[in-house]
């Protein structure tokens, strides 16, 4: 493990600093349920998120990005590593000590159908976090719910209706209103548009972007859709099999992708201009993601990487900064400098 934070060592104090985070889930086998290994869902992940910015965390399904979001919220506590919010270490706090931080750190879930209690009215759903955190008087809470409805573009008359009476996009607006109820500073949006029709995905992204500007929010935006991540993110971290492969500003990562995995993911995005597409011949992703219970040694991408050499299967690559000190672009590849040139 590196002793210094690969991102913080370049930049000023972040709102959220994730340092060498690990989240392992034990595997038990046999009639005596003996421990047979671990699913290494998140393994030595570090990044930083700065106030008022959005970090897009992207990767294929099962790469550990949602588990990373849950580990930041201490749901559950990570296996190892550090998560700091405004400089405060969260991993050592008890559930009771975490309560004030839970007000400031909220989550928007992927599936607006499953995440809303069908027996509750919209008003009850949005007001639930206010009740849990004993926010103001009942009249204050009703006023706050009305304010949140208008903030996310829902009519006041919807307050007594039930989730099944709403479309997917409207339900996600309810989910966003609920996440905003306690005036959080930091929001983890976990695949917030992937369950929605394509026609309304852009509306929800625009709403998140507007709210960010209006309320000064900071986001961790988790997604597998690189096109949407590009639209909303300031920084982008690309994750592969529990580790960060590449991290940098949106313009750096999309404009000059260096890690072969990032290049392969970007090759799957349609490029409107065919001439540009021809000019940007990038590796195509082949094969399946290996199991996180038996990740490959060395660089985890070596079993699928078209440029893998002998060193890749025996040595874990450190981050190389192919950007500058003020605009870092970190790449976990033994040949980062060669690919960047
Ligand atoms: Fe490919 Fe080797 Fe770089 Fe990993 S370290 S991305 S296997 S070239």
Boltz pocket constraint, residues with backbone or C-beta under 6 A from the ligand:
constraints:
  - pocket:
      binder: B
      contacts: [[A, 259], [A, 260], [A, 261], [A, 299], [A, 300], [A, 301], [A, 302], [A, 303], [A, 305], [A, 306], [A, 307], [A, 308], [A, 309], [A, 312], [A, 317], [A, 332], [A, 333], [A, 334], [A, 335]]
      max_distance: 6.0
